[in-house]
Amino acid sequence: MAKWEYKVEAVEVTDKWSSKKQAKEVEKLHNRLNELGTEGWEMLSYESIPTVGAITGNVKGYAYLVFFKREMR
């Protein structure tokens, strides 16, 4: 029977991205996901969590928890 190990990574995304910053951050995330894939990690799912300002309580962006698994070696 297969045994699994799990990994959780947090990714923060601001809602105040310029198109240039957005392209840079998406490329960085893309590279990280490919890196984890070559290490055998499979992305299972993600959960978005709004981040809010301490004073205003307004949503200022999102944190994403990304869940991975791979078979134990």
C-alpha positions as CSV (number, residue, x, y, z in Angstrom):
1,M,0.0,0.0,0.0
2,A,1.3,3.5,-0.9
3,K,2.3,5.9,1.8
4,W,2.1,9.6,1.2
5,E,3.8,12.7,2.5
6,Y,2.2,16.1,2.4
7,K,3.4,19.7,1.9
8,V,1.6,23.1,2.3
9,E,3.0,26.3,0.8
10,A,1.6,29.8,1.4
11,V,1.4,32.2,-1.5
12,E,0.3,35.8,-0.9
13,V,-1.2,37.9,-3.7
14,T,-2.0,41.6,-3.4
15,D,-5.0,43.1,-5.2
16,K,-2.9,46.1,-6.2
17,W,-0.8,44.5,-8.9
18,S,0.2,46.4,-12.0
19,S,0.1,44.2,-15.1
20,K,3.9,44.1,-15.1
21,K,4.0,42.9,-11.4
22,Q,1.2,40.4,-12.1
23,A,3.2,38.8,-15.0
24,K,6.3,38.6,-12.8
25,E,4.5,37.0,-9.9
26,V,2.6,34.5,-12.1
27,E,5.9,33.5,-13.7
28,K,7.5,33.1,-10.3
29,L,4.5,30.9,-9.2
30,H,4.6,28.9,-12.4
31,N,8.4,28.2,-11.9
32,R,7.8,27.1,-8.3
33,L,5.0,24.7,-9.2
34,N,7.2,23.2,-11.9
35,E,10.1,22.9,-9.5
36,L,7.9,21.0,-7.0
37,G,6.5,18.9,-9.8
38,T,10.0,17.7,-10.8
39,E,10.5,16.8,-7.1
40,G,7.5,14.5,-7.3
41,W,5.0,16.8,-5.6
42,E,1.4,16.8,-7.0
43,M,-0.8,19.7,-6.3
44,L,-4.0,18.5,-4.7
45,S,-5.9,21.8,-4.1
46,Y,-5.6,25.3,-2.8
47,E,-7.6,27.5,-0.4
48,S,-7.8,31.3,-0.7
49,I,-8.0,33.3,2.5
50,P,-8.6,37.1,2.3
51,T,-6.1,39.3,4.1
52,V,-7.6,42.5,5.6
53,G,-6.2,45.8,6.7
54,A,-5.8,46.1,10.5
55,I,-7.4,49.5,10.6
56,T,-9.9,49.6,7.8
57,G,-10.9,45.9,7.7
58,N,-10.9,46.1,3.9
59,V,-9.6,43.2,1.8
60,K,-6.1,44.1,0.7
61,G,-5.2,40.8,-1.0
62,Y,-5.4,37.0,-0.6
63,A,-3.2,34.4,0.9
64,Y,-3.4,31.0,-0.8
65,L,-2.6,27.8,0.9
66,V,-1.5,25.3,-1.7
67,F,-1.6,21.6,-0.8
68,F,0.7,18.9,-2.3
69,K,1.3,15.2,-1.9
70,R,3.9,12.7,-3.1
71,E,4.5,9.1,-2.5
72,M,7.1,8.5,0.3
73,R,10.4,7.3,-1.0
